[in-house]
Amino acid sequence: MNGRVCYVFLLLFGFCAFTSCCRRSAEPLYFSGRTMGTVYHITAIPETTLDDGQLIREIQETLESVNKGMSMFDRNSELSRFNALSKNETMCVSAPFMDVFRVGSDLYRITGGAWDGTVGPLVNLWGFGSSGKGHGTPDTAAIEKARSNVGFHQIRVSDGHCLSKMKNGLVLDFGSIAKGYAVDEIANLLKRQGVQNYLVEIGGEIRAGGTNRGRPWKVGISLPVPGVATDRILGSLELRDRAIATSGDYRNFRVIGGKTYSHEIDPRTGWPVRNKVASVTVIGDTAVFADGLATALMVMGEDKGIDLVNRLPGVSCLFVIREEGGAQNDSGFRTMMSRGFPPLER
């Protein structure tokens, strides 16, 4: 999720560092730390006695494994090794890497290319990527050159788990789905340990299981205003056995020649998105899918986005759209929801 900040936060208090001991059953365990360039918070409510020291070690091992597979900043990660391949070279990847790749393939297909894990050359061109480059508005020739190296369909799959590029300039970036995948992996770890009631959050991507001592988990959606405190919310909602992710444009943008450009780049045109969507929140079965779909819906806009979501089983979304005249408070927004999105509590 390079350059992208999600704006869902937990309406929970009392997160603390872990201590290594066995806790009484039903006593909540709280874990927090840093991973993938952001912070994570985990609440687990076990039904039986659990060694939280062992659990945190397994959590850390899981997060490290995801990083080793999908980090853009680790030259030895699977992702970096794939990006270093030349045209037509083949690399057989791990099962987790292939799982994320398949989610990306599905997102690319159903969104008509609005989500594209090869958009990196365009992101870098506009100055939002890890290269830190980008000065002024790129000219048409530069945009078209970068676009020629974009296209998820230009990655071949062979033998079920081997990948190769059709072009030398093609690079993969799982930044918009890797945190969601890590959330799902931690949730699956907790369930394997017999923990059915939990809430996992990494950088704003959330998955909730069961209940918070008999009540649904409650999360808030931040007000999408530049510089606003993260505890100012548009509203809150209840979540149970679902994942939620939000993408927005108000914390990562550039001003060029007096114009504001979003970090959300449309892979199909090569230009930053210019619609009035401030943020999109997606609820789905998995955090990895919700994470990527929220990014794509920012690009698609509210009409096409809601039409798509209404055709996807088990998925719902909320668009927050800027009204004319700016958006310095909640009166500067209107919202649009797909079918099935839960009501917001104000």
N, C-alpha and C positions, 0 to 999 in steps of 0.2 A: 504494500500500500504506500509506495513511495510518494511523498508529497501530498498525501491525503490524510486528513484527520477526520475521524468519525465523531459524532456529537451525541451519541447516546451515553448517558452516565447512570450509575447506580444510585437509587434512592435508599442507600444502606449506610450505616455508620458502624464504626468500631473495627475497621480493618486493622490488622496488626501483623507484625512479623511472627513467624512460626516459632514454636518451641518444641523440642524433641521430647515427647512423653506420650503416654497413652491417656486418652480423654474418656470421660464417661460417655456412654451411649446417649445420643440425641443432643449432646452439647455441641454447638456449632464450632467448626474449625475455620479460622481465617488465615489466608495466605496472601502475600503481596510481594511484588518485586519488579524487576525490570527485564524486559526481553524484546527483541526485534525492534529496538529503538523507541520503545514506549514502556508503559507499565501494565502490570496485570493485577487483578484482584480475584480471588477465589473464595467462595463460601461453600462449605460442605457440611451437611448435617447428617452424620452417620447414624444408623439404627443400632449398630453394635460397636463395641470398643474398637478403636482404630489407633494405630501407631502413626501419629501425624509426622514424626520425624522421617519415617520410611516413605510416607506419602509425599512429602515435599521433595525428597530425593527423586522419586519417580516423576513428579511434575517437572522438576528441573531437567531431568534426562530427556523427557518428551519434548520440552521446549528447545533444548540444545539440538535434538535430532531434526526438528523442523528447520531450525536455522542452518544446520549443515546441509540440508537438502535444498533450501530455497532462498538463501541469502544472496543478494546482489553484491554485498560488500565483502564476502568471504571468497577469496580467489579459489579456494579448494572446494567450495560447495558444488553440489551436483549441477545447480543452475549455472554457475560460472563456468564449469567445465563444458557444459553443453554450449554455452555462448561462445566459447573459444574454438568450437569446431569449425572447420571449413565446409564449404558446400559439398553435400553428398556423403560426408563422413557420418558414421552411425555410432550412436551411443546408447547402450542398454541401461535403463534407469531403474531405480528402486520402485517397489510397489507404492509407497506413499507419494513419490514424485509423479508416478503415472496416474494415481488417483486424482491429484490436483490438476494434472494436464487434461484429464477427461472432463472434469468440471469446467475448465476453461474452454474446451472444445464445445461443450453444450451451450455455454453462455455465448460464445461467438456465433453459434448457429442460430439460437433462438432470438438473439438481439439484432440479427442482420449485420454483425460486425461493429455494433456500438461498444461492445466489450471486446478488446483485442489485446492479448498478452504480449504482442510484439510492438506496441505503440511507442516503445522507448525512444527511437530516433526522433520522433516528433516531440515528445516530452522534453528531451534534451535540447532540441532546436529552440524551443520556446523558453528555455531557461529554468525549467521545473525539475529537471532530472538530477541524477547523482553527479553528473559532470560539472554542474554549476555554471555552465556556459549559457549564452543567450543574451544578446544586447540589442535592443530595438526590435522592430517588427521584421521577421524574416521575409525575404522577397519570395515571389511565387516560385521561382526556380528552385530555391532552397527547400521550400515546402514540398514540392513535387519530388525532388531527389530523396528527401527523407521518407515520403510516402511510398516510394518504390521499394523500400526495405521494411514495409509494414504489411502484415497479412498472416493471420494465424493459420490459414489454410496452406501456407507454404512450408509447413512442418509435416514431414511424412512419418507415419507410424508403421513399424514392421514387427513381426513376431510378437505382437501384443504389448511389448514393453520397450521397444527400441525406437529411437527418434533420430531424424536427420533433417537438415535444412535444404531447401531448394535454392537459397540465395546466401551469399557470403555475409551480407550486412544484416541478416536477421538475428535478433536477440530476444530472448524470453525474459519477461519480468512478471513474477507472480505477486508483486507488491499489493495488488488490489484484492487478493484472495488468500494470501498466506496466513495472515492473522486470523481470519475466519477458520481456516483449516486447523490452526493450532488450538483455537477454542474448541473445535469439535474433538480433537485428539485428547485434550484434557478432560472433556466431558465423558468421552468413552473410557478413559482411564478410571475416572471416579466410579462409573457404573460397574466396571470390572471389579472394583474393590467393594462392591455392594452398596455404594452411596447412590441413592435414588433422588435425594433432595439436594440440589446444588445450584449455584450460579457462578458461571465462569465469564470473566470479562478481560479482554486484551485490547488495549487501545480503542475502546469503544464498541468492539464487536462482542456480542453477548449470546450465551446460550443458557437457558434455565431448564432445570429438571425438577419435577415434582413441585413441592411447595416450600414456603418459608414458614415452618412450624404451623402448618394447616392453612395458610393463606397464600394466594398466588404471589409470586415475586413481582415487585413493582419497579419499573424503570422510568426514567424521565428522558424526554427529547429536548435538547438544548435549543434555546432561541438562536437562530442563525444570523447573528449580527457581529460584524468584525469587532474584536476587542471586548466583547461582552463576557462577563464572568460565566464560567461553565455551570454554575449552579442556578443560573437564570433559565427557566425552562418554558417551552411552549406548552407543555402538558405532560402528563404521565399516563402510563397504561399498565395493565396487569399481564403477566407472562407466565405461562406454564407449559413445560415440555415443548418449547419452541426456541428458535434463534432469532435475533434481531440485529440489524446493522444499518448504519446511517452514513451517507456520503453527502458532502456539502462543499461549497466553493468559497466560503467567507474567511477561512483561515489561511488559505494558500492562493495568492493571486499576485499578479504583477501589474504595475501601471506603466504603460508605454505611450509616450506622446499624449498624455492626458486621458488615455483610455484604459479601463481596467480589463485585464484578461484573466479568465479563470484557468486554474491548473488542469481542469477537466478538458482534455483534448479529444475532439471527434476524430477517431482513426480514419474515418471515411473521407473527410475533407482536409484534414491536416491543420485545422484551425481550432482555437479554444472555443468552447461552447459559449454562445451569446444569448441563450434563452434567459428567462427570468426565474428559473428554478434555483432556490437558495439551498435546499437540502431534500434528500429523499431517504425515507426510512422503509426498510423491507423486513417483513416477518416471514420466515420459512422454516423448513424442517432442519436445515443445517446452516451453520454460520458461514461456511465457505461459499455456499451458493448465494445466500442473502448478501454477503459482502460484495461479491462480484456484480450481482444484479443491481445493487444500489448505485454502483459506479456507472453501469450501462444506462440506467434510467435517467441519471443526470444528463447524459448525452442525448437521449431520445426525446426528452421533454414530457410534459404531463399527459398530453392527449395520446400519443403513441405508446407511452410508457404504461399508462393505466389500461389501455386496450390490451397490451401484451399480458400484463399481470392478471387481468380478468380471465385470460385463457390458460393460465398456469395453475394446476391443482395444488392446493395447500400453500399458496403464496398470496400475500397481500402487501399493500404499500401505501405510504402517505407522502404526498408532495407538499412542500412548503414553497409558496411562490411569492415573489416580491410584487407588491402593488406599485403603481406609479407614485413618484415623489419620495422614494427612499424607503428604508426599513430600519429605523432606529428603535423601534419597539414592536410589540406584537400586533399593533394596529396597522403596521406596514406590510402585513402578510395576509394571504388567504391560503387555505389548505384544500387539497383535493385527495380523496381516498378511493382506493379500489374497493371492490366488494370484499367483505370479510375483515377489513381492518378494524381492530377494536376501538371503542370510543375513547377519546382522550379526556382525562380528568384535568380540569384547569386549576 
